[in-house]
Amino acid sequence: MASVKIENLTYIYNQKTRYEKKALDNVNFEIKAGESIGIMGRAGSGKSTLITLLKGLRKPTSRGYIYW
């Protein structure tokens, strides 16, 4: 299993509209091979957005990288 590194990850819904909503802002972390993590937070905090970015279903909007 490979490690995953997230650098400066930002995701904005409805970018450049009046409904713009920043879901993730400058997120940074690393999960090393063999580690297990949990993702917790209140509703609307960006958990599902982070997972869809990790799965490749979305791309970061303004900046950020996901290294596998």
Secondary structure, 3 states (H helix, E strand, C coil): CCCEEEEEEEEEECCCCCCCEEEEEEEEEEECCCCCCCCCCCCCCCHHHHHHHHCCCCCCCCCCEEEC
